[in-house]
Amino acid sequence: MIVPALVLTLAALVVGVAGVLAFAYRLPRNRVLGVRTTWTMGSVAAFRRANRAAAPALVAAGVAGLAGALAAVLSVGAVAGVTMLVLGALGLLGLLGVGGVVGDRVAVAEEAEHAAYAAMPATPCTAGAPEPADEPVDSTCAPAGACGGACAICPRASSGA
């Protein structure tokens, strides 16, 4: 009973420490620990953000594994000890899966956002540009310009033109 509990304790400590490091943005990009997708492995910033999102589940997985190992060692009977080991391992693996899904969803959302920005046409911002004198002012039309007057810094947004 001691050896499986030690293995579960070691796994729980590794996962918990990885979660704490990911929470503090200190988990280095690697090929062993953390959320590793094509997008997250593409840049250090994406890796850190995805793993930061997964960090609470990783820490909880470590706690669940440690609790299972401790309960197995302190249990009275062999059946109860094995049950606690199995429950601790299932908790650790289940929460690892949750962390992986959360981190992957963050990575997919960032990849989609990046693709959307890349697909936008390259147009200059009209902030600070003077109004053309030859255009008639029509108060029923939306403001003209690359941003359509929708950006917060656009002077045309508040002009009513």
C-alpha positions in Angstrom: 0.0 0.0 0.0 2.9 2.3 0.7 4.5 2.1 -2.8 1.3 3.0 -4.8 0.6 5.8 -2.3 4.2 7.2 -2.8 3.7 7.1 -6.6 0.4 8.9 -6.3 2.0 11.4 -3.9 4.9 12.1 -6.4 2.5 12.5 -9.3 0.3 14.8 -7.2 3.2 16.9 -6.2 4.5 17.3 -9.7 1.0 18.3 -11.0 0.4 20.7 -8.1 3.8 22.4 -8.4 3.2 22.8 -12.2 -0.2 24.4 -11.4 1.4 26.8 -8.9 4.1 27.7 -11.4 1.5 28.1 -14.2 -0.6 30.3 -11.9 2.4 32.6 -11.4 3.3 32.6 -15.1 6.6 30.8 -14.1 6.0 27.5 -15.9 8.6 27.4 -18.7 7.4 26.2 -22.1 8.4 22.6 -22.3 7.3 19.3 -24.0 6.3 17.5 -20.8 4.2 19.6 -18.4 1.3 21.9 -19.1 -1.2 22.5 -21.9 0.7 21.7 -25.0 -1.2 22.4 -28.3 0.1 23.6 -31.6 -0.9 27.2 -30.7 0.5 27.2 -27.2 3.8 25.8 -28.3 4.0 28.5 -30.9 4.9 31.3 -28.4 5.8 31.6 -24.8 3.0 34.1 -24.2 0.3 31.7 -25.5 1.8 28.9 -23.5 1.7 30.9 -20.3 -1.8 32.3 -20.8 -3.3 28.8 -21.6 -1.6 27.2 -18.6 -2.6 30.2 -16.4 -6.2 29.4 -17.2 -5.6 25.7 -16.5 -3.7 26.3 -13.2 -6.6 26.1 -10.7 -7.6 22.7 -12.1 -3.9 21.6 -11.9 -3.6 22.7 -8.3 -6.9 21.0 -7.5 -5.7 17.8 -9.2 -2.6 17.8 -7.0 -4.6 18.3 -3.9 -7.0 15.5 -4.8 -4.0 13.1 -5.5 -2.4 14.0 -2.2 -5.7 13.6 -0.3 -6.2 10.2 -1.9 -2.6 9.0 -1.0 -2.9 10.3 2.5 -6.3 8.7 3.0 -4.9 5.4 1.6 -2.0 5.4 4.0 -4.1 6.3 7.0 -6.9 3.8 6.2 -7.5 0.8 8.4 -8.3 -2.0 5.9 -6.7 -2.9 2.6 -9.9 -2.5 0.7 -10.4 1.0 2.1 -6.8 1.9 1.2 -7.1 0.7 -2.4 -10.4 2.5 -2.7 -8.8 5.7 -1.5 -5.9 5.3 -3.9 -8.2 4.7 -6.8 -10.4 7.7 -5.9 -7.3 9.9 -5.5 -5.9 8.8 -8.8 -9.3 9.3 -10.6 -9.6 12.7 -9.0 -6.1 13.6 -10.2 -6.7 12.4 -13.7 -10.2 13.9 -14.0 -9.0 17.4 -12.9 -6.0 17.1 -15.2 -8.5 16.6 -18.0 -10.6 19.6 -16.9 -7.4 21.7 -16.9 -6.4 20.5 -20.3 -9.8 21.3 -21.7 -9.9 24.8 -20.2 -6.3 25.6 -21.4 -7.1 24.2 -24.9 -10.2 26.4 -25.1 -8.2 29.5 -24.2 -5.7 28.6 -26.8 -8.3 28.0 -29.5 -10.0 31.3 -28.6 -6.7 33.2 -28.9 -5.9 31.5 -32.2 -9.3 32.4 -33.5 -8.9 36.0 -32.3 -5.5 36.1 -33.9 -6.9 34.8 -37.2 -9.7 37.4 -37.1 -7.2 40.2 -36.6 -5.0 38.9 -39.4 -8.0 38.7 -41.8 -8.9 42.3 -41.2 -7.9 44.7 -44.0 -4.9 47.0 -43.2 -6.4 50.5 -43.0 -5.1 53.5 -41.3 -6.9 54.9 -38.2 -8.5 58.2 -38.8 -8.0 59.5 -35.3 -6.8 63.1 -35.3 -7.4 63.5 -39.0 -9.0 66.8 -40.0 -12.4 66.8 -41.4 -12.5 67.4 -45.2 -14.0 70.7 -46.0 -15.7 69.7 -49.2 -18.0 66.9 -47.7 -21.5 67.9 -46.9 -22.4 67.3 -43.2 -25.4 64.9 -42.9 -26.4 64.2 -39.3 -28.4 61.1 -40.3 -25.3 59.2 -41.7 -22.8 57.3 -39.7 -19.3 58.9 -39.4 -17.0 58.1 -42.3 -13.5 56.7 -42.0 -11.8 53.4 -41.7 -13.2 52.8 -38.2 -16.6 54.2 -39.0 -16.3 56.4 -35.9 -16.7 53.3 -33.7 -13.3 53.3 -32.0 -13.1 55.1 -28.6 -10.3 57.4 -29.7 -11.8 58.5 -33.0 -12.7 62.2 -32.9 -15.4 61.5 -35.5 -17.4 59.3 -33.0 -18.5 62.3 -30.9 -18.8 64.9 -33.7 -22.2 63.7 -34.8 -21.2 64.0 -38.5 
